[in-house]
């Protein structure tokens, strides 16, 4: 989808847990919570507070009160997206709950841009969260169990990210130009500890379809970044794109490989979670877009659409990836 009005990004905010704060992008995160519980009685409520924190910080950075936001689009990894729904209750905003697993960040930002571009909302707030301990409890084993993880496993990011699309700013330095919604791809992989491998095909598929729809390729972007393919899936996606006739070169990155320093942080294959691409975008890519160090970025958040029950029943893992194209707009006035 090409967005004729090129909706502006008014503000971005990120918050995280201590592990993410010690990573390479820790200096760019708006607030690092040193206590993973955030003073809450459960991991799930802690995650919800992360999302509330990111949403409130984003509105403050945009110079808006919460009641000036037309709609909140939010999602997370938990059953019935409870972190987002509990946060929406506290934020008291019109709410669209989204589930795309770890692809939800691009899905939320893309749909927010579509609403603003179509004139259905003047301001749309996209927000996501994830929490390592709540995700481990739901998808694998509670952290107290001490289950050993294989090298292909990834570390679910603890944090949240919020992006305000639209807003009162007369000048926009970052705009959203295109959104490519992904289709569900299932390559028959059944290992929940190898999500990067399962998602490699769908990442390559969405990138390829985006290029076909827009007439672009890697040379038209300063960077194409997948969400959380990590050390296993990212090289696979690069090879699949080469087989399709595209050469990624040094313009192809992955948020799961950027959020942590794998040499000194024990995250196995890399990062994952809704907040993985959200934090990397907000703490890394967005400042570079804002200052013009990146002129054009394609963010492709990737998601594994399984749950613990389907894994226990022996089902394979469906996957999805959504893409959003961002551009540096300099000092041009918003329409």
C-alpha positions in Angstrom: 0.0 0.0 0.0 1.4 3.4 -1.0 0.3 6.1 1.3 -0.2 9.4 -0.7 -0.1 11.8 2.3 3.0 10.1 3.7 1.9 10.3 7.3 4.4 11.8 9.7 5.9 10.1 12.7 5.4 12.7 15.5 7.2 10.9 18.3 8.7 7.5 19.4 9.3 6.3 22.9 11.0 3.1 24.2 11.3 1.6 27.7 13.1 -1.7 28.6 14.3 -4.0 31.3 17.9 -4.1 32.5 19.1 -6.7 30.0 18.2 -4.5 27.1 19.7 -1.5 28.8 23.1 -3.2 28.9 22.9 -3.9 25.2 24.4 -1.8 22.3 21.3 0.4 22.1 20.9 1.0 25.8 22.0 4.6 25.5 19.1 5.3 23.1 16.3 3.8 25.2 14.2 6.5 26.9 14.0 4.7 30.3 15.6 1.4 31.5 13.7 -0.2 34.4 16.2 -1.9 36.6 13.5 -4.0 38.3 11.9 -6.5 35.9 8.7 -6.6 38.0 8.2 -2.8 38.0 6.8 -3.2 41.4 4.0 -5.4 40.2 2.9 -8.8 41.6 3.2 -10.7 38.3 5.3 -10.6 35.2 2.1 -10.0 33.1 1.2 -6.9 35.0 4.8 -5.7 34.8 4.6 -6.0 31.0 1.3 -4.0 31.0 3.0 -1.2 32.9 5.8 -1.2 30.4 3.3 -0.5 27.6 1.6 2.2 29.7 5.0 3.9 30.4 6.0 3.9 26.7 2.6 5.3 25.6 2.7 8.1 28.1 6.2 9.0 27.3 5.5 9.0 23.6 2.5 11.4 24.0 4.6 13.7 26.2 7.4 13.8 23.6 4.8 14.7 21.0 3.4 17.5 23.2 0.0 15.8 23.4 -2.3 14.9 26.2 -3.6 11.3 26.1 -7.1 12.4 25.4 -5.9 14.0 22.2 -5.1 10.6 20.7 -7.8 9.3 18.5 -7.0 5.6 18.7 -4.6 3.2 20.3 -3.4 0.2 18.3 -1.6 -2.2 20.5 -0.5 -5.8 20.9 1.7 -8.3 22.7 2.5 -12.0 22.9 0.2 -13.1 25.7 -3.1 -14.9 25.6 -6.0 -12.5 24.8 -3.3 -9.8 24.4 -3.8 -9.0 28.1 -0.9 -6.7 28.5 -2.3 -4.4 25.8 -5.8 -4.7 27.0 -5.0 -3.9 30.6 -2.8 -1.0 29.4 -5.7 0.3 27.3 -7.9 0.1 30.3 -5.5 2.3 32.2 -4.9 4.7 29.3 -8.6 5.1 28.7 -8.3 5.4 24.9 -10.3 4.0 22.0 -8.5 0.7 21.4 -7.8 -1.7 18.7 -6.1 -4.9 20.0 -3.8 -6.6 17.6 -2.0 -10.0 17.6 0.7 -10.8 15.1 3.2 -12.3 17.6 6.6 -10.5 17.1 5.4 -8.9 13.8 2.9 -6.8 15.8 5.1 -3.7 15.9 5.2 -3.2 12.1 1.5 -4.2 11.9 0.5 -1.6 14.5 2.6 1.2 13.0 1.4 0.3 9.5 -2.3 0.3 10.4 -1.9 3.5 12.3 -0.4 5.1 9.2 -3.2 3.8 7.1 -5.8 5.3 9.4 -4.1 8.7 9.4 -3.5 8.6 5.6 -7.2 7.8 5.0 -8.4 10.6 7.2 -10.0 8.3 9.7 -7.7 9.5 12.5 -5.7 12.6 13.1 -3.5 10.9 15.6 -3.0 7.2 16.0 -0.8 5.6 18.7 0.9 2.3 17.9 2.3 0.4 20.9 3.7 -3.1 21.7 5.2 -4.8 24.6 6.9 -8.1 25.5 8.5 -9.5 28.7 11.0 -12.3 28.8 9.5 -14.0 31.9 5.9 -13.7 30.9 6.7 -15.2 27.5 8.8 -18.0 28.9 5.9 -18.9 31.2 3.4 -19.0 28.4 5.3 -20.4 25.5 7.9 -22.6 27.0 8.6 -23.3 30.7 8.4 -20.9 33.8 11.9 -19.4 34.4 11.8 -21.1 37.9 11.8 -24.5 36.2 15.3 -23.9 34.9 14.8 -25.6 31.5 18.0 -25.6 29.4 17.6 -23.8 26.0 19.2 -25.0 22.8 21.6 -22.7 20.8 18.8 -21.9 18.3 16.6 -20.3 21.1 16.2 -16.6 21.3 15.8 -14.2 24.2 12.4 -12.4 24.4 13.0 -8.7 24.9 11.6 -7.1 28.1 10.3 -3.7 27.0 7.8 -1.6 25.1 7.7 0.8 22.2 5.2 3.4 21.2 5.0 5.4 18.0 2.6 8.4 17.5 1.6 8.8 13.8 0.0 12.1 12.8 -0.2 14.7 15.5 0.1 18.5 15.6 3.6 18.9 14.3 3.8 21.2 11.3 7.1 19.8 10.3 7.9 16.1 10.0 11.4 14.8 9.7 10.2 11.1 9.4 7.4 9.9 7.2 5.7 6.6 6.4 5.4 6.0 2.7 4.4 2.3 2.2 2.9 -0.6 4.1 3.1 -4.2 2.9 0.9 -6.6 4.9 2.3 -10.2 5.0 0.6 -13.5 4.2 0.9 -16.5 6.5 3.6 -19.0 5.5 4.1 -22.4 7.1 7.3 -24.3 6.0 6.5 -27.3 8.3 9.0 -26.4 11.1 7.7 -27.7 14.5 10.6 -26.6 16.8 9.5 -23.7 19.0 13.1 -23.1 19.9 13.9 -22.4 16.3 11.6 -19.5 15.5 14.2 -17.7 13.4 14.5 -20.6 11.1 10.7 -20.9 10.9 10.3 -17.2 10.0 13.1 -16.8 7.5 10.8 -17.8 4.5 8.1 -15.4 5.4 10.5 -12.5 5.9 11.9 -13.1 2.4 8.4 -13.5 1.0 7.2 -10.1 2.3 10.4 -8.3 1.2 10.1 -9.8 -2.2 6.5 -8.8 -2.6 7.2 -5.3 -1.3 9.9 -5.0 -4.0 7.6 -6.3 -6.7 4.7 -4.0 -5.6 6.9 -0.8 -5.4 9.4 -1.5 -8.2 12.2 -1.1 -5.6 15.0 -3.3 -4.4 17.8 -3.2 -1.8 19.5 -0.4 -3.7 16.6 1.9 -3.0 17.0 1.5 0.8 19.8 2.5 3.1 18.7 -0.4 5.3 16.2 -3.3 5.2 15.8 -4.7 8.7 14.0 -7.9 9.7 12.4 -8.1 13.2 13.8 -11.1 15.0 15.3 -13.8 12.7 18.5 -13.7 14.7 21.6 -15.7 14.0 19.8 -18.7 12.6 17.1 -17.2 10.4 18.7 -14.0 9.1 21.4 -15.8 7.0 18.7 -18.1 5.7 16.5 -15.1 4.6 19.5 -13.5 2.9 20.1 -16.7 0.9 16.4 -17.0 0.0 16.4 -13.4 -1.3 19.5 -14.2 -3.4 17.8 -17.1 -4.9 14.9 -14.8 -5.8 17.3 -12.5 -7.6 18.0 -9.9 -5.0 21.4 -9.1 -3.5 21.1 -7.9 0.1 24.7 -7.0 0.5 25.5 -4.9 3.6 22.0 -3.2 3.6 20.3 -6.2 5.3 20.2 -6.3 9.1 18.1 -7.9 11.8 16.8 -6.3 15.0 17.3 -9.6 16.9 21.1 -9.3 16.2 21.2 -5.6 17.1 19.4 -5.4 20.4 22.0 -7.4 22.4 25.7 -8.1 22.3 25.8 -11.8 21.8 29.5 -11.9 22.7 28.9 -10.8 26.3 25.2 -11.3 26.8 23.9 -14.9 26.9 20.9 -14.6 24.5 21.8 -17.6 22.4 20.8 -16.9 18.8 19.7 -13.3 19.6 16.6 -11.3 20.5 12.9 -11.7 19.9 9.5 -10.5 21.1 7.2 -7.6 20.1 9.5 -5.2 21.8 12.6 -6.4 19.9 11.9 -4.5 16.6 10.1 -1.8 18.5 13.1 -0.9 20.8 15.6 -1.2 18.0 13.5 1.1 15.8 13.0 3.6 18.6 16.5 3.6 20.1 18.5 3.0 16.9 16.7 3.5 13.5 14.4 6.4 14.4 17.2 8.8 15.6 19.2 8.0 12.4 16.1 8.7 10.2 15.4 11.9 12.1 18.9 13.2 11.6 19.2 12.0 8.0 21.8 9.4 8.6 19.3 7.0 7.2 17.3 8.3 4.3 15.1 5.3 3.7 14.4 2.3 5.9 12.2 -0.8 5.3 11.3 -2.4 8.7 10.0 -6.0 8.4 8.8 -7.3 11.7 8.4 -11.1 11.8 6.1 -13.2 13.9 5.7 -16.9 14.8 1.9 -17.7 15.1 2.0 -20.7 17.4 1.1 -21.3 21.0 2.1 -23.9 23.5 -1.0 -26.0 22.8 -0.4 -26.3 19.0 3.2 -27.2 19.8 2.2 -29.9 22.2 -0.3 -31.2 19.6 2.6 -31.5 17.0 1.4 -28.8 14.7 3.9 -26.9 12.5 4.5 -23.1 13.0 2.7 -20.6 10.8 4.6 -17.3 10.4 3.9 -13.8 9.2 5.9 -10.6 8.4 4.7 -7.1 7.8 6.8 -4.3 6.3 6.7 -0.5 6.8 8.8 1.9 4.7 10.1 5.1 6.5 11.8 8.1 4.9 13.7 11.0 6.2 11.8 14.1 5.2 14.1 16.9 6.2 12.4 20.1 7.3 9.5 19.9 4.8 6.1 21.0 6.1 3.4 18.4 6.8 0.4 18.7 4.4 
